[in-house]
Amino acid sequence: MQVPLQITVRDIPHSPALEARIRDKAARLEEFHPRITRCHVTVEESSKHQHQGRQFAVRIDVRVPGREIAVTREHHEDVFVALRDAFDAAKRQLEDVVREKRGDVKVHEIPQHGKIARLSEEEGCGFIETADGRELYFSRENVVHPAFEHLEPGMPVQFIEELAAEGPQAKRVSVGKHAV
């Protein structure tokens, strides 16, 4: 960390055990993102309700190049649980930042269009002719709308192509106004 860890404790007695836990968890954040420039942890008793007991809030502000991450977690009666939950959430967000920087973000599949080439009612499967002339296998389980029994050769469909052990197949097959 470029700037030393900042710890703020409000409305609760300062505890060496609490400070040690915060320092340990903050140091572990660097395992998930090596270029943390700043980390500020605030721990406070957020409300005092006689019927609900003590409520603790933990806020973590982390800065990495090009990004700021802020996490707040609350927990009844146990400040260490609130601390754990807040650092777990900060860790997940740092992992997301690293994945995004590497280009490992999930890409949503783009549906393709084709038409039903042929069906085998007995075997519960069929083939779709794609726009480029290939044929892709699909089974009854991969039909989304309408039910497999209502499909007919020549119907326009929309689908997702997926590589299976046997080769490319059509998944999430549907007939609808968007199918061409």
Buried (B, 14 or more C-beta within 10 A) or exposed (E): BEEEBEBEBEEEEEEEEBBEBBEEBBEEBEEBBEEBEBBBBBBBBBEEEEEEEBBBBBBBBBBBEEBEBEBBBBBEEEBEBBBBBBBEBBBEBBEBBBEEBEEEEEEEEEBBBBBBBEBEEEEBBBBBBBEEEEBBBBBBEBBBEEEBEEBEEEBBBBBBBEEEEEEEBBBBBBBEEEBE
